[in-house]
């Protein structure tokens, strides 16, 4: 897959920036979206990315919420999406169908 350089809107230039993607599960009623759950997905490190070694250097207590988020962001989008759906159903939310973006597949 050929990746084009990402545009850094803060610095105003192109470059390889490592970042996160927000994966949100929401209930849509036709007019508004009620967020039910979310995860952060870490972008895969590019081979030449300068910042790759800088990621996750901070030492965290394995039982802390931050450490749990780091573990969660390394899991695939599909796995996290299914986990979010399971949590929503467990809490009593029901839907006739699930709509996902094309990048999800």
ROSE-4610 file (N, C-alpha, C; in Angstrom, 1 decimal, always signed):
// ROSE-4610
residu = [X/X/X/X/X/X/X/X/X/X/X/X/X/X/X/X/X/X/X/X/X/X/X/X/X/X/X/X/X/X/X/X/X/X/X/X/X/X/X/X/X/X/X/X/X/X/X/X/X/X/X/X/X/X/X/X/X/X/X/X/X/X/X/X/X/X/X/X/X/X/X/X/X/X/X/X/X/X/X/X/X/X/X/X/X/X/X/X/X/X/X/X/X/X/X/X/X/X/X/X/X/X/X/X/X/X/X/X/X/X/X/X/X/X/X/X/X/X/X/X/X/X/X/X/X/X/X/X/X/X/X/X/X/X/X/X/X/X/X/X/X/X/X/X/X/X/X/X/X/X/X/X/X/X/X/X/X/X/X/X/X/X/X/X/X/X/X/X/X/X/X/X/X/X/X/X/X/X/X/X/X/X/X/X/X/X/X/X/X/X/X/X/X/X/X/X/X/X/X/X/X/X/X/X/X/X/X/X/X/X/X/X/X/X/X/X/X/X/X/X/X/X/X/X/X/X/X/X/X/X/X/X/X/X/X/X/X/X/X/X/X/X/X/X/X/X/X/X/X/X/X/X/X/X/X/X/X/X/X/X/X/X/X/X/X/X/X/X/X/X/X/X/X/X/X/X/X/X/X/X/X/X/X/X/X/X/X/X/X/X/X/X/X/X/X/X/X/X/X/X/X/X/X/X/X/X/X/X/X/X/X/X/X/X/X]
num = [1/1/1/2/2/2/3/3/3/4/4/4/5/5/5/6/6/6/7/7/7/8/8/8/9/9/9/10/10/10/11/11/11/12/12/12/13/13/13/14/14/14/15/15/15/16/16/16/17/17/17/18/18/18/19/19/19/20/20/20/21/21/21/22/22/22/23/23/23/24/24/24/25/25/25/26/26/26/27/27/27/28/28/28/29/29/29/30/30/30/31/31/31/32/32/32/33/33/33/34/34/34/35/35/35/36/36/36/37/37/37/38/38/38/39/39/39/40/40/40/41/41/41/42/42/42/43/43/43/44/44/44/45/45/45/46/46/46/47/47/47/48/48/48/49/49/49/50/50/50/51/51/51/52/52/52/53/53/53/54/54/54/55/55/55/56/56/56/57/57/57/58/58/58/59/59/59/60/60/60/61/61/61/62/62/62/63/63/63/64/64/64/65/65/65/66/66/66/67/67/67/68/68/68/69/69/69/70/70/70/71/71/71/72/72/72/73/73/73/74/74/74/75/75/75/76/76/76/77/77/77/78/78/78/79/79/79/80/80/80/81/81/81/82/82/82/83/83/83/84/84/84/85/85/85/86/86/86/87/87/87/88/88/88/89/89/89/90/90/90/91/91/91/92/92/92/93/93/93/94/94/94/95/95/95/96/96/96/97/97/97/98/98/98/99/99/99/100/100/100/101/101/101/102/102/102/103/103/103/104/104/104/105/105/105]
x = [+0.8/+0.0/+0.9/+0.6/+1.4/+0.8/+1.6/+1.1/+1.7/+0.8/+1.2/+1.5/+2.5/+2.8/+1.6/+1.4/+0.3/+0.6/-0.4/-0.3/-0.4/+0.6/+0.5/-0.1/-1.4/-2.1/-1.6/-0.9/-0.4/+0.9/+1.8/+3.0/+2.9/+1.8/+1.5/+2.4/+2.8/+3.7/+3.4/+3.9/+3.8/+4.9/+4.6/+5.6/+5.0/+5.8/+5.3/+5.1/+3.9/+3.6/+2.8/+3.2/+2.5/+1.4/+0.2/-0.9/-1.9/-3.1/-4.1/-5.4/-6.2/-7.5/-8.5/-9.6/-10.7/-11.7/-12.0/-13.1/-14.2/-15.4/-16.5/-17.7/-18.4/-19.6/-20.7/-21.7/-22.7/-24.1/-25.1/-26.5/-27.0/-27.4/-27.9/-29.4/-30.1/-31.6/-32.1/-31.2/-31.6/-31.3/-31.2/-30.9/-29.6/-29.4/-28.3/-27.6/-26.3/-25.5/-25.2/-25.5/-25.2/-24.0/-22.9/-21.7/-21.9/-21.7/-21.8/-20.5/-19.5/-18.2/-17.1/-15.9/-14.8/-13.5/-12.6/-11.3/-10.4/-9.1/-8.1/-7.3/-7.1/-6.3/-5.0/-3.9/-2.6/-2.3/-1.7/-1.3/-0.1/+0.0/+1.2/+2.4/+3.5/+4.7/+5.3/+5.7/+6.3/+7.8/+8.4/+9.7/+10.7/+10.5/+11.5/+11.0/+10.0/+9.5/+10.4/+10.8/+11.8/+11.2/+9.9/+9.3/+8.8/+9.2/+8.7/+9.3/+10.5/+11.2/+10.6/+10.1/+9.6/+8.2/+7.6/+6.2/+6.2/+5.3/+5.1/+6.3/+7.2/+8.3/+8.0/+6.9/+6.6/+6.2/+6.8/+6.5/+5.2/+4.3/+3.0/+2.8/+2.0/+1.5/+0.6/+0.9/+0.1/-1.4/-1.7/-3.1/-3.8/-3.1/-3.6/-4.5/-5.3/-6.2/-5.3/-4.2/-3.4/-2.7/-2.3/-1.7/-2.7/-4.0/-5.0/-5.4/-5.3/-5.6/-4.5/-3.2/-2.1/-2.3/-2.7/-3.0/-4.1/-5.2/-6.4/-6.1/-5.2/-4.9/-4.1/-3.5/-2.7/-3.5/-4.7/-5.6/-6.2/-6.6/-7.1/-8.5/-8.8/-10.0/-11.2/-11.2/-12.3/-12.5/-11.4/-11.6/-12.1/-11.6/-12.1/-13.6/-13.9/-15.3/-16.3/-15.9/-16.7/-16.8/-15.7/-15.8/-16.8/-16.7/-17.6/-19.1/-19.3/-20.7/-21.2/-20.3/-20.7/-21.0/-20.2/-20.4/-21.7/-22.1/-23.3/-24.5/-24.4/-25.5/-25.7/-24.6/-24.6/-25.3/-25.2/-25.8/-27.2/-27.7/-29.2/-29.5/-28.5/-28.7/-29.0/-30.0/-30.3/-30.4/-30.0/-30.0/-30.4/-31.1/-31.5/-30.3/-29.3/-28.2/-27.0/-25.8/-24.6/-24.0/-23.7/-23.1/-21.7/-20.8/-19.4/-18.8/-17.8/-17.1/-16.3/-16.1/-15.4/-13.9/-13.3/-11.9/-11.8/-13.0/-13.0/-12.7/-13.1/-12.9/-11.5]
y = [-1.2/+0.0/+1.2/+2.2/+3.4/+4.4/+4.9/+5.9/+7.3/+8.3/+9.6/+10.3/+11.3/+11.9/+12.6/+12.6/+13.3/+14.7/+15.5/+17.0/+17.3/+18.0/+18.5/+19.8/+19.9/+21.1/+22.1/+21.7/+22.6/+23.3/+22.5/+23.0/+23.6/+23.2/+23.8/+23.2/+21.9/+21.3/+19.8/+19.2/+17.7/+17.0/+15.8/+15.1/+13.8/+13.0/+11.7/+12.0/+12.1/+12.4/+11.1/+10.7/+9.6/+10.1/+9.5/+10.0/+8.9/+9.3/+8.4/+8.6/+7.6/+7.7/+7.4/+8.1/+7.9/+7.0/+5.9/+5.0/+5.1/+5.6/+5.9/+5.1/+4.5/+3.8/+4.8/+5.1/+6.0/+5.5/+6.0/+5.8/+7.0/+6.7/+7.8/+7.7/+8.8/+8.7/+9.4/+9.8/+10.5/+12.0/+12.5/+13.9/+14.2/+13.3/+13.5/+12.2/+12.3/+11.2/+11.2/+10.1/+9.9/+9.0/+9.5/+8.6/+7.7/+6.4/+5.4/+4.9/+4.8/+4.3/+4.8/+4.8/+5.2/+4.5/+4.4/+3.9/+4.8/+4.8/+5.5/+4.4/+4.5/+3.6/+4.2/+3.5/+4.1/+3.8/+4.7/+4.5/+3.6/+2.8/+1.9/+2.8/+2.4/+3.2/+3.0/+4.0/+3.9/+3.5/+2.8/+2.3/+3.5/+4.6/+5.7/+6.8/+6.5/+7.6/+7.9/+9.1/+9.5/+9.4/+9.5/+9.6/+8.2/+7.2/+5.8/+5.4/+5.7/+5.3/+6.2/+7.3/+8.2/+7.8/+6.9/+6.5/+5.6/+5.9/+5.1/+4.9/+5.9/+5.8/+6.0/+6.6/+6.9/+5.6/+5.5/+4.3/+4.5/+3.5/+3.5/+2.3/+2.5/+1.4/+0.5/-0.8/-1.7/-1.7/-1.3/-1.3/+0.0/+1.0/+2.3/+2.4/+3.4/+3.6/+3.9/+4.7/+5.0/+3.7/+2.8/+1.6/+0.7/+0.7/+0.0/+0.6/+1.9/+2.6/+2.3/+2.2/+1.9/+0.5/-0.5/-1.8/-1.8/-1.1/-1.0/-0.4/+0.6/+1.2/+0.4/-0.6/-1.5/-2.7/-2.8/-3.9/-3.4/-4.3/-3.9/-3.2/-2.4/-1.6/-2.6/-3.7/-4.6/-5.2/-5.6/-6.2/-5.2/-4.0/-3.0/-2.6/-2.6/-2.3/-3.4/-4.6/-5.7/-5.7/-5.4/-5.2/-4.1/-3.0/-1.9/-2.3/-3.0/-3.5/-4.4/-5.3/-6.2/-5.5/-4.5/-3.7/-3.0/-2.4/-1.7/-2.6/-3.8/-4.8/-5.2/-5.4/-5.8/-4.8/-3.5/-2.4/-2.2/-3.0/-2.9/-2.1/-1.7/-1.0/-2.1/-1.8/-2.7/-1.9/-2.5/-1.8/-2.8/-2.3/-3.1/-3.4/-2.5/-2.6/-1.8/-2.1/-1.4/-0.8/+0.5/+1.2/+1.5/+1.1/+1.4/+2.1/+2.9/+3.6/+2.6/+2.9/+2.0/+1.7/+2.6/+2.4/+1.4/+1.0/+0.1/-1.4/-1.6/-3.0/-3.3]
z = [+0.0/+0.0/+0.0/-0.9/-1.0/-0.1/+0.9/+1.8/+1.4/+1.4/+1.1/+2.4/+2.4/+3.7/+4.3/+5.6/+6.3/+6.3/+6.3/+6.5/+7.9/+8.5/+9.9/+9.9/+10.4/+10.3/+11.4/+12.4/+13.4/+12.8/+12.3/+11.8/+10.4/+9.7/+8.3/+7.3/+7.4/+6.4/+6.4/+5.3/+5.2/+6.0/+6.5/+7.2/+7.8/+8.3/+8.9/+10.4/+10.8/+12.2/+12.7/+13.8/+14.4/+15.3/+15.2/+15.9/+16.3/+16.7/+17.1/+16.2/+16.2/+15.6/+16.6/+16.6/+17.6/+17.0/+17.6/+17.2/+18.2/+17.7/+18.5/+18.2/+19.2/+19.0/+19.4/+18.6/+18.9/+18.5/+19.1/+18.8/+18.0/+16.8/+15.9/+15.7/+16.0/+15.9/+14.6/+13.7/+12.5/+12.6/+13.8/+13.9/+14.8/+15.8/+16.7/+17.0/+17.4/+17.7/+19.2/+19.9/+21.3/+21.4/+21.8/+21.9/+23.1/+22.8/+23.9/+24.4/+23.5/+23.9/+22.9/+23.3/+22.4/+22.7/+21.7/+22.0/+21.1/+21.5/+20.7/+20.0/+18.7/+17.9/+17.5/+17.8/+17.5/+16.0/+15.4/+14.0/+13.9/+12.9/+12.8/+12.5/+13.1/+13.0/+11.6/+10.9/+9.6/+9.9/+8.9/+9.1/+9.4/+8.7/+8.8/+9.8/+10.5/+11.4/+12.6/+12.7/+13.7/+15.1/+15.2/+16.5/+17.1/+16.3/+16.7/+18.0/+18.3/+19.6/+20.7/+20.4/+21.5/+22.0/+21.4/+21.8/+23.0/+23.9/+25.1/+26.0/+26.1/+26.9/+28.4/+28.7/+30.1/+30.8/+32.0/+32.8/+33.5/+33.4/+34.0/+34.9/+35.9/+36.7/+35.9/+35.8/+34.9/+35.2/+36.4/+36.8/+36.6/+36.1/+35.9/+34.7/+34.6/+33.5/+32.2/+32.4/+31.3/+30.6/+31.5/+31.0/+30.3/+30.8/+30.1/+28.7/+28.7/+27.4/+26.4/+26.8/+25.9/+25.3/+26.2/+25.7/+24.7/+25.0/+24.2/+22.8/+22.8/+21.5/+20.5/+21.0/+20.2/+19.6/+20.1/+19.6/+18.2/+17.3/+16.0/+16.2/+15.2/+15.2/+15.2/+14.5/+14.4/+15.8/+16.5/+17.8/+18.8/+18.8/+19.7/+19.3/+18.0/+17.6/+18.1/+18.0/+18.5/+20.0/+20.7/+22.2/+22.6/+21.9/+22.2/+22.0/+20.9/+20.6/+21.7/+22.2/+23.2/+24.5/+24.9/+26.1/+26.0/+24.8/+24.6/+24.8/+24.2/+24.3/+25.8/+26.4/+27.8/+28.7/+28.3/+29.0/+28.6/+27.7/+27.3/+26.0/+25.3/+24.0/+22.9/+22.1/+21.0/+19.7/+18.6/+17.3/+16.2/+15.2/+14.1/+13.2/+13.1/+12.2/+12.7/+12.2/+12.6/+11.3/+11.3/+10.2/+10.5/+9.6/+9.8/+8.5/+8.7/+7.6/+6.8/+5.5/+4.6/+5.1/+5.8/+6.2/+7.3/+7.9/+9.0/+8.5/+7.3/+6.7/+6.3]
